[in-house]
Amino acid sequence: MNNLIHAKSEFLHRHLYKHLVLLGIFNCFFIGLYLIDEDTFFSVFKVVLFSLSLYLMINAFYTRYITQNAFLSYLSIFYGALNLLLSLRFVILKLFDITINRYDVSMGANHLVHISFGVFLIILTTTYVKKPERLEFISCILMGCFALIVIFLFPVLSTKTYVAFVTGHTLHALLFNLCSNLFFPIAMIFTFYKLYSIRYKIPDTHKIIMIMFAVCCVTYESIHLIYFGPLTVPSIISYFFRLSSLYLLIIGQIDCCILRPFGELYLKNEASEKMIEDTYKELYHYSTYAARLESNLKAKTNQYERILSIFPEPFLLCVDNKILDTNQAALDLFHSSTKHSLCGCILFDYLKLDAQTLSAYNGLLEHPNELLKGEAKLTTLDHEVYDVEYLFTTTYLHESINIVCILRNITEKKQKLAAEKALEEQNLKMNYFSNLSHDIKMPINIIYSALQMQEHATTLPECLHYTGMMQSNSLKLLKLINNILDLTKLDNNMLQFSSQIFNVVDAVETLCEASYYYMKEKNISYTFDTDLDERLIHTDPSAFERIIFNLLSNAIKYTAPGGQLYITVSDLGESIQIDILDTGIGIPADKLDHIFDRFITSYQGTSSKEHSCGIGLSIVRDLVHIMGGTITCYSKLNEGSCFSIVLPTPPIEDVIIDQPYQSTYTSHNIKIEFCDI
């Protein structure tokens, strides 16, 4: 930018020097004309003064909106108008019918020009420095004032009375002439004083023109003040300076309205052409680089397509849920013959995902490093349905983040697993019915054998022994039948619940005491611990007792003599937790996940001699779920097991229980629950 400014200033200065040389030649011509013929000189001077003044005024007026120096333009308008007045003073006198000699007319016109131009110069300068945006408005007002001055004051200043006053030898006339001639130089000094504060806004060329203009004006005013009179040699010299001042302003107008704007346009155009040339070179470089990139991209694309074609699993590239690209394995999975029939389709019109999975899929773009895996149903183009495993991840391709979907057809795998599971369930049922038939036949056989032995018994102890055997096996048979009936009721939602409000802490403690007889028979001790005195629950007490008795029965059955049981009741806020922990044989880790499944014997595979048909814990789980609770099991082989029940106990108000808990189970029912110990 500095080089641009320097080149522009150098160009304009060189242009100005040419005009100064031309101005010198022009003045030499006028001097020669004066030496040849004074009348011809004066006539030519008036014509030249008129021409220059008119051109300066019109040019400055019509170019005031495109000028780069508004002050210089409006100064040129007023200065041209004033000099136009001087060149036309005799024509104006004819219009106003004023008869006066040429000398007196020149005196009146000069006084008018000096005072008017000085006032205009001061006002223009002040406005340009302080409020440049109002320069045009103030100039219009000054033009109107000047027109009024010409109309009303010029005839007055050209009268013989005024001339007699000015040419008199009084002190007043001397002071008036002195002030009139000195007012213009003072105005020029004021102008340069004001413009000094904004000198950085004015181009150097304009500064030179204005300084030379001021020198010319002050010079011819000084000569005019000292040698004012008929055509004398010093007076003639002032004419040359007047013409020079006009010519300098014309040069300034041409510079600020034509040369400088067009010079800047030329330089900007030159800079633009250079920029266009540089841009073209850059574009050529980028086009070459783009061609290389396109070639590399094509090679990568071919490589990518080759990899896709040999990728064994169905592969889908998706953008905005639409399928963008696939491989042959995906086409085979969707039963599509061409990519055209599949690409552009909405993926989830074929792959059925739930709302939660769809939400996670939409979040992949915000978390590019995450994977989304699962199973879903896939509908092919010919409406066949497959089970598939899916894997979603992200990849950066084609200047954007896209979703990659890899599918795997697991229909045959799931069918095989389903067949294996069905076979396993069938085997379980077969084992269950085998065990069930054994559990039914064995007590019946024992009862029948005891009856036969009792027929041949000869003593009372023998009869009582066989009677006890029949009673024990009858209870086992009755418990088994009750479990089968309850299981059937649960399967058919026919189990009747009769809910009551009772103190669950007191109930657990009472049931533990009712079971103590069977613990004592195996020399098993128990500890009951709780951090609550009372917690009310609203449920079926018979079902609750069935749960606790079953868990206590299992704990006693699978705990060796001399073992221990720990029963705790804990507060969980709006629920309660009951833990039954034993020091028995424990449960293998691979059986824990299926401990509550039907037809699964909990302690199958252990060294226990106890027998179970695999129904009790399944019934316990179903009863707990009906109550709105949960049951879990923690166990370690040969160290013991812990069954933990969590039941909801919402607040129950205005209920007071002041009686101890009474079990709904009779002693006969309790015997049935513990008959297999």
Stockholm file with secondary structure:
# STOCKHOLM 1.0

chainA/1-677         MNNLIHAKSEFLHRHLYKHLVLLGIFNCFFIGLYLIDEDTFFSVFKVVLFSLSLYLMINAFYTRYITQNAFLSYLSIFYGALNLLLSLRFVILKLFDITINRYDVSMGANHLVHISFGVFLIILTTTYVKKPERLEFISCILMGCFALIVIFLFPVLSTKTYVAFVTGHTLHALLFNLCSNLFFPIAMIFTFYKLYSIRYKIPDTHKIIMIMFAVCCVTYESIHLIYFGPLTVPSIISYFFRLSSLYLLIIGQIDCCILRPFGELYLKNEASEKMIEDTYKELYHYSTYAARLESNLKAKTNQYERILSIFPEPFLLCVDNKILDTNQAALDLFHSSTKHSLCGCILFDYLKLDAQTLSAYNGLLEHPNELLKGEAKLTTLDHEVYDVEYLFTTTYLHESINIVCILRNITEKKQKLAAEKALEEQNLKMNYFSNLSHDIKMPINIIYSALQMQEHATTLPECLHYTGMMQSNSLKLLKLINNILDLTKLDNNMLQFSSQIFNVVDAVETLCEASYYYMKEKNISYTFDTDLDERLIHTDPSAFERIIFNLLSNAIKYTAPGGQLYITVSDLGESIQIDILDTGIGIPADKLDHIFDRFITSYQGTSSKEHSCGIGLSIVRDLVHIMGGTITCYSKLNEGSCFSIVLPTPPIEDVIIDQPYQSTYTSHNIKIEFCDI
#=GR chainA/1-677 SS CHHHHHHHHHHHHHHHHHHHHHHHHHHHHHHHHHHHCHHHHHHHHHHHHHHHHHHHHHHHHHTTTTCSCHHHHHHHHHHHHHHHHHHTHHHHHHHHTCCCCHHHHHHHHHHHHHHHHHHHHHHHHHHHHHCGGGHHHHHHHHHHHHHHHHHHHHHHHTSHHHHHHHHSCSHHHHHHHHHHHHHHHHHHHHHHHHHGGGGGGSCHHHHHHHHHHHHHHHHHHHHHHHHCSSSCHHHHHHHHHHHHHHHHHHHHHHIIIIIHHHHHHHHHHHHHHHHHHHHHHHHHHHHHHHHHHHHHHHHHHHHHHHHHHHCSSCEEEEETTEEEEECHHHHHHTTCSSSTTTTTSBGGGTEECCHHHHHHHHTTTTSTTCCEEEEEEEECTTSCEEEEEEEEEEEEETTEEEEEEEEEECHHHHHHHHHHHHHHHHHHHHHHHHHHHHHHHHHHHHHHHHHHHHHTCCSHHHHHHHHHHHHHHHHHHHHHHHHHHHHHHHHTTCCCCCCEEEEHHHHHHHHHHHTHHHHHHTTCEEEEEESCSCCEEEECHHHHHHHHHHHHHHHHHTSCTTCEEEEEEEECSSEEEEEEEECSSCCCGGGGGGTTSTTCCTTTTSSCCCCCCSCHHHHHHHHHHHTTCEEEEEEETTTEEEEEEEEECCCCCSCCCCSCCCCSSCHHHHHHHTTTC
#=GC SS_cons         CHHHHHHHHHHHHHHHHHHHHHHHHHHHHHHHHHHHCHHHHHHHHHHHHHHHHHHHHHHHHHTTTTCSCHHHHHHHHHHHHHHHHHHTHHHHHHHHTCCCCHHHHHHHHHHHHHHHHHHHHHHHHHHHHHCGGGHHHHHHHHHHHHHHHHHHHHHHHTSHHHHHHHHSCSHHHHHHHHHHHHHHHHHHHHHHHHHGGGGGGSCHHHHHHHHHHHHHHHHHHHHHHHHCSSSCHHHHHHHHHHHHHHHHHHHHHHIIIIIHHHHHHHHHHHHHHHHHHHHHHHHHHHHHHHHHHHHHHHHHHHHHHHHHHHCSSCEEEEETTEEEEECHHHHHHTTCSSSTTTTTSBGGGTEECCHHHHHHHHTTTTSTTCCEEEEEEEECTTSCEEEEEEEEEEEEETTEEEEEEEEEECHHHHHHHHHHHHHHHHHHHHHHHHHHHHHHHHHHHHHHHHHHHHHTCCSHHHHHHHHHHHHHHHHHHHHHHHHHHHHHHHHTTCCCCCCEEEEHHHHHHHHHHHTHHHHHHTTCEEEEEESCSCCEEEECHHHHHHHHHHHHHHHHHTSCTTCEEEEEEEECSSEEEEEEEECSSCCCGGGGGGTTSTTCCTTTTSSCCCCCCSCHHHHHHHHHHHTTCEEEEEEETTTEEEEEEEEECCCCCSCCCCSCCCCSSCHHHHHHHTTTC
//
